[in-house]
């Protein structure tokens, strides 16, 4: 019976190491930040659509959205929501963030889409797609 417990303990430790190794590999990106330039650390703003293009962003990475919450928001949407700049009514396909300093870990599926749903923000380029 003691050997069985040891095997279980070893399995648990190995599982924890696997999870921790994924966390160590994760990177953090400030959305919209280019060469350290953001107006007062507000980077989630107009014309950020091309921001992800030169990044090697992967599942498990964390995106940081810094913005003025009285002016913008961040909404996780599906591809239709991204293309049409609309928030799906089904909560499985949308999630709204409003803190102004949102840290969002990317899921294991993609592509991933974010927009600002305030007024014409999305149509004016406050949206990104992560592939």
Secondary structure, 3 states (H helix, E strand, C coil): CHHHHHHHHHHHHHHHHHHHHHHHHCCEEECCCECCECECCECCCCCCCCHHHHCCCCCCCEEEEECCCCCCCEEEECHHHHHHCCCCCCHHHEEEECCCEEEEECCCCCCEEEECCCCCCHHHCCEEEEC
